[in-house]
């Protein structure tokens, strides 16, 4: 896999994942047992970093060169960047699912969980953004 192919993979995970997560969050907000304002706040807390990386990836994909001349990417880096990016989105889906199903967890705890995920795993997405989605496509 080349570095450009890896960037395309991560871009797809982030962009499609963010859109799906946001749509799922809106559904949770409408059908979940929590106060709509609390649920909306939780959903919006999970969006900023995904939106930042997703918009960078989207812009990067729009400026791709006609031919992939990028060097090969290390297989460990391919696995690591794919897993951490996917884990971030899956973790947010899990917390949003809790908001849809579990009324024994307070909305404050759910917001804390979203904030923790955004903080801890968000750094990894920041590195992916800097390395994979520079202002100009390679």
ChimeraX commands (.cxc) that place a marker at each C-alpha (Angstrom):
marker #1 position 0.00,0.00,0.00 radius 0.5
marker #1 position 1.32,3.44,-0.87 radius 0.5
marker #1 position 1.10,6.46,1.38 radius 0.5
marker #1 position -1.54,7.94,-0.90 radius 0.5
marker #1 position -3.64,4.77,-0.77 radius 0.5
marker #1 position -3.43,4.86,3.03 radius 0.5
marker #1 position -4.46,8.52,3.07 radius 0.5
marker #1 position -7.45,7.65,0.89 radius 0.5
marker #1 position -8.44,4.84,3.27 radius 0.5
marker #1 position -8.22,7.02,6.37 radius 0.5
marker #1 position -10.02,9.86,4.57 radius 0.5
marker #1 position -12.90,7.54,3.74 radius 0.5
marker #1 position -13.12,6.28,7.34 radius 0.5
marker #1 position -13.15,9.82,8.74 radius 0.5
marker #1 position -15.50,11.46,6.23 radius 0.5
marker #1 position -18.05,8.65,5.95 radius 0.5
marker #1 position -17.71,7.85,9.65 radius 0.5
marker #1 position -18.38,11.45,10.65 radius 0.5
marker #1 position -21.43,11.76,8.41 radius 0.5
marker #1 position -22.83,8.43,9.66 radius 0.5
marker #1 position -22.08,9.29,13.29 radius 0.5
marker #1 position -23.75,12.68,13.01 radius 0.5
marker #1 position -26.85,11.15,11.37 radius 0.5
marker #1 position -26.97,8.42,14.02 radius 0.5
marker #1 position -26.62,11.07,16.72 radius 0.5
marker #1 position -29.59,12.98,15.36 radius 0.5
marker #1 position -31.67,9.81,15.44 radius 0.5
marker #1 position -30.56,9.14,19.02 radius 0.5
marker #1 position -31.48,12.70,19.93 radius 0.5
marker #1 position -34.99,12.24,18.55 radius 0.5
marker #1 position -35.76,8.77,19.95 radius 0.5
marker #1 position -33.51,8.54,23.02 radius 0.5
marker #1 position -34.82,8.75,26.57 radius 0.5
marker #1 position -32.70,11.77,27.55 radius 0.5
marker #1 position -33.47,15.46,27.41 radius 0.5
marker #1 position -33.08,16.62,23.79 radius 0.5
marker #1 position -30.74,19.48,24.75 radius 0.5
marker #1 position -28.45,17.13,26.72 radius 0.5
marker #1 position -28.32,14.66,23.84 radius 0.5
marker #1 position -27.68,17.40,21.28 radius 0.5
marker #1 position -24.84,18.75,23.40 radius 0.5
marker #1 position -23.29,15.28,23.66 radius 0.5
marker #1 position -23.54,14.80,19.90 radius 0.5
marker #1 position -22.00,18.17,19.14 radius 0.5
marker #1 position -19.13,17.42,21.54 radius 0.5
marker #1 position -18.14,14.45,19.37 radius 0.5
marker #1 position -18.04,16.41,16.13 radius 0.5
marker #1 position -15.35,19.11,16.18 radius 0.5
marker #1 position -12.26,16.98,15.74 radius 0.5
marker #1 position -13.89,14.61,13.28 radius 0.5
marker #1 position -15.13,17.60,11.31 radius 0.5
marker #1 position -11.69,19.22,11.28 radius 0.5
marker #1 position -9.94,16.06,10.09 radius 0.5
marker #1 position -12.82,15.16,7.77 radius 0.5
marker #1 position -12.78,18.56,6.07 radius 0.5
marker #1 position -8.99,18.37,5.64 radius 0.5
marker #1 position -9.37,14.88,4.17 radius 0.5
marker #1 position -12.19,16.03,1.91 radius 0.5
marker #1 position -10.14,18.96,0.62 radius 0.5
marker #1 position -7.08,16.71,0.20 radius 0.5
marker #1 position -9.08,14.17,-1.82 radius 0.5
marker #1 position -10.31,16.93,-4.11 radius 0.5
marker #1 position -6.72,17.93,-4.93 radius 0.5
marker #1 position -5.24,14.49,-5.60 radius 0.5
marker #1 position -2.73,14.10,-8.41 radius 0.5
marker #1 position -3.68,12.09,-11.50 radius 0.5
marker #1 position -1.03,9.46,-10.76 radius 0.5
marker #1 position 0.02,7.93,-7.43 radius 0.5
marker #1 position 3.77,8.48,-7.13 radius 0.5
marker #1 position 3.89,8.25,-3.34 radius 0.5
marker #1 position 6.31,5.84,-1.67 radius 0.5
marker #1 position 5.17,2.64,0.03 radius 0.5
marker #1 position 3.72,3.02,3.51 radius 0.5
marker #1 position 4.99,0.85,6.34 radius 0.5
marker #1 position 2.50,-1.92,7.09 radius 0.5
marker #1 position 2.63,-1.20,10.84 radius 0.5
marker #1 position 1.74,2.45,10.16 radius 0.5
marker #1 position -1.12,1.36,7.88 radius 0.5
marker #1 position -2.55,-0.86,10.60 radius 0.5
marker #1 position -2.00,1.67,13.40 radius 0.5
marker #1 position -3.57,4.63,11.60 radius 0.5
marker #1 position -6.51,2.56,10.36 radius 0.5
marker #1 position -7.22,1.03,13.79 radius 0.5
marker #1 position -6.93,4.27,15.78 radius 0.5
marker #1 position -9.14,6.16,13.33 radius 0.5
marker #1 position -11.75,3.40,13.33 radius 0.5
marker #1 position -11.57,3.04,17.12 radius 0.5
marker #1 position -12.36,6.72,17.60 radius 0.5
marker #1 position -15.52,6.50,15.52 radius 0.5
marker #1 position -16.62,3.13,16.93 radius 0.5
marker #1 position -16.16,4.41,20.49 radius 0.5
marker #1 position -18.40,7.40,19.76 radius 0.5
marker #1 position -21.00,5.13,18.16 radius 0.5
marker #1 position -20.91,3.01,21.34 radius 0.5
marker #1 position -21.53,6.01,23.61 radius 0.5
marker #1 position -24.29,7.32,21.35 radius 0.5
marker #1 position -25.87,3.85,21.49 radius 0.5
marker #1 position -25.78,4.04,25.29 radius 0.5
marker #1 position -27.66,7.32,25.01 radius 0.5
marker #1 position -30.32,5.59,22.93 radius 0.5
marker #1 position -30.73,2.52,25.11 radius 0.5
marker #1 position -29.52,2.91,28.66 radius 0.5
marker #1 position -31.37,5.21,31.01 radius 0.5
marker #1 position -29.36,4.19,34.07 radius 0.5
marker #1 position -26.37,6.27,32.96 radius 0.5
marker #1 position -26.82,9.99,33.45 radius 0.5
marker #1 position -26.46,12.38,30.53 radius 0.5
marker #1 position -23.60,14.05,32.41 radius 0.5
marker #1 position -21.66,10.78,32.42 radius 0.5
marker #1 position -22.36,10.27,28.72 radius 0.5
marker #1 position -21.07,13.77,27.96 radius 0.5
marker #1 position -17.98,13.04,30.04 radius 0.5
marker #1 position -17.38,9.85,28.03 radius 0.5
marker #1 position -17.69,11.71,24.72 radius 0.5
marker #1 position -15.27,14.37,26.00 radius 0.5
marker #1 position -12.79,11.72,27.12 radius 0.5
marker #1 position -12.91,9.95,23.76 radius 0.5
marker #1 position -12.55,13.27,21.93 radius 0.5
marker #1 position -9.53,14.18,24.07 radius 0.5
marker #1 position -7.65,10.88,24.16 radius 0.5
marker #1 position -8.14,9.51,20.68 radius 0.5
marker #1 position -8.42,12.94,19.09 radius 0.5
marker #1 position -4.67,13.39,19.31 radius 0.5
marker #1 position -4.19,10.40,17.06 radius 0.5
marker #1 position -6.51,11.87,14.46 radius 0.5
marker #1 position -4.56,15.12,14.70 radius 0.5
marker #1 position -1.36,13.29,13.81 radius 0.5
marker #1 position -3.13,11.54,10.94 radius 0.5
marker #1 position -4.35,14.91,9.69 radius 0.5
marker #1 position -0.89,16.45,9.79 radius 0.5
marker #1 position 0.84,13.50,8.14 radius 0.5
marker #1 position -1.75,12.35,5.62 radius 0.5
marker #1 position -3.67,15.46,4.65 radius 0.5
marker #1 position -1.20,18.29,4.08 radius 0.5
marker #1 position -2.39,21.45,2.34 radius 0.5
marker #1 position -1.14,20.11,-1.00 radius 0.5
marker #1 position -1.56,16.48,-2.11 radius 0.5
marker #1 position 1.71,14.59,-2.49 radius 0.5
marker link #1:1,2 radius 0.2
marker link #1:2,3 radius 0.2
marker link #1:3,4 radius 0.2
marker link #1:4,5 radius 0.2
marker link #1:5,6 radius 0.2
marker link #1:6,7 radius 0.2
marker link #1:7,8 radius 0.2
marker link #1:8,9 radius 0.2
marker link #1:9,10 radius 0.2
marker link #1:10,11 radius 0.2
marker link #1:11,12 radius 0.2
marker link #1:12,13 radius 0.2
marker link #1:13,14 radius 0.2
marker link #1:14,15 radius 0.2
marker link #1:15,16 radius 0.2
marker link #1:16,17 radius 0.2
marker link #1:17,18 radius 0.2
marker link #1:18,19 radius 0.2
marker link #1:19,20 radius 0.2
marker link #1:20,21 radius 0.2
marker link #1:21,22 radius 0.2
marker link #1:22,23 radius 0.2
marker link #1:23,24 radius 0.2
marker link #1:24,25 radius 0.2
marker link #1:25,26 radius 0.2
marker link #1:26,27 radius 0.2
marker link #1:27,28 radius 0.2
marker link #1:28,29 radius 0.2
marker link #1:29,30 radius 0.2
marker link #1:30,31 radius 0.2
marker link #1:31,32 radius 0.2
marker link #1:32,33 radius 0.2
marker link #1:33,34 radius 0.2
marker link #1:34,35 radius 0.2
marker link #1:35,36 radius 0.2
marker link #1:36,37 radius 0.2
marker link #1:37,38 radius 0.2
marker link #1:38,39 radius 0.2
marker link #1:39,40 radius 0.2
marker link #1:40,41 radius 0.2
marker link #1:41,42 radius 0.2
marker link #1:42,43 radius 0.2
marker link #1:43,44 radius 0.2
marker link #1:44,45 radius 0.2
marker link #1:45,46 radius 0.2
marker link #1:46,47 radius 0.2
marker link #1:47,48 radius 0.2
marker link #1:48,49 radius 0.2
marker link #1:49,50 radius 0.2
marker link #1:50,51 radius 0.2
marker link #1:51,52 radius 0.2
marker link #1:52,53 radius 0.2
marker link #1:53,54 radius 0.2
marker link #1:54,55 radius 0.2
marker link #1:55,56 radius 0.2
marker link #1:56,57 radius 0.2
marker link #1:57,58 radius 0.2
marker link #1:58,59 radius 0.2
marker link #1:59,60 radius 0.2
marker link #1:60,61 radius 0.2
marker link #1:61,62 radius 0.2
marker link #1:62,63 radius 0.2
marker link #1:63,64 radius 0.2
marker link #1:64,65 radius 0.2
marker link #1:65,66 radius 0.2
marker link #1:66,67 radius 0.2
marker link #1:67,68 radius 0.2
marker link #1:68,69 radius 0.2
marker link #1:69,70 radius 0.2
marker link #1:70,71 radius 0.2
marker link #1:71,72 radius 0.2
marker link #1:72,73 radius 0.2
marker link #1:73,74 radius 0.2
marker link #1:74,75 radius 0.2
marker link #1:75,76 radius 0.2
marker link #1:76,77 radius 0.2
marker link #1:77,78 radius 0.2
marker link #1:78,79 radius 0.2
marker link #1:79,80 radius 0.2
marker link #1:80,81 radius 0.2
marker link #1:81,82 radius 0.2
marker link #1:82,83 radius 0.2
marker link #1:83,84 radius 0.2
marker link #1:84,85 radius 0.2
marker link #1:85,86 radius 0.2
marker link #1:86,87 radius 0.2
marker link #1:87,88 radius 0.2
marker link #1:88,89 radius 0.2
marker link #1:89,90 radius 0.2
marker link #1:90,91 radius 0.2
marker link #1:91,92 radius 0.2
marker link #1:92,93 radius 0.2
marker link #1:93,94 radius 0.2
marker link #1:94,95 radius 0.2
marker link #1:95,96 radius 0.2
marker link #1:96,97 radius 0.2
marker link #1:97,98 radius 0.2
marker link #1:98,99 radius 0.2
marker link #1:99,100 radius 0.2
marker link #1:100,101 radius 0.2
marker link #1:101,102 radius 0.2
marker link #1:102,103 radius 0.2
marker link #1:103,104 radius 0.2
marker link #1:104,105 radius 0.2
marker link #1:105,106 radius 0.2
marker link #1:106,107 radius 0.2
marker link #1:107,108 radius 0.2
marker link #1:108,109 radius 0.2
marker link #1:109,110 radius 0.2
marker link #1:110,111 radius 0.2
marker link #1:111,112 radius 0.2
marker link #1:112,113 radius 0.2
marker link #1:113,114 radius 0.2
marker link #1:114,115 radius 0.2
marker link #1:115,116 radius 0.2
marker link #1:116,117 radius 0.2
marker link #1:117,118 radius 0.2
marker link #1:118,119 radius 0.2
marker link #1:119,120 radius 0.2
marker link #1:120,121 radius 0.2
marker link #1:121,122 radius 0.2
marker link #1:122,123 radius 0.2
marker link #1:123,124 radius 0.2
marker link #1:124,125 radius 0.2
marker link #1:125,126 radius 0.2
marker link #1:126,127 radius 0.2
marker link #1:127,128 radius 0.2
marker link #1:128,129 radius 0.2
marker link #1:129,130 radius 0.2
marker link #1:130,131 radius 0.2
marker link #1:131,132 radius 0.2
marker link #1:132,133 radius 0.2
marker link #1:133,134 radius 0.2
marker link #1:134,135 radius 0.2
marker link #1:135,136 radius 0.2
marker link #1:136,137 radius 0.2
marker link #1:137,138 radius 0.2
view
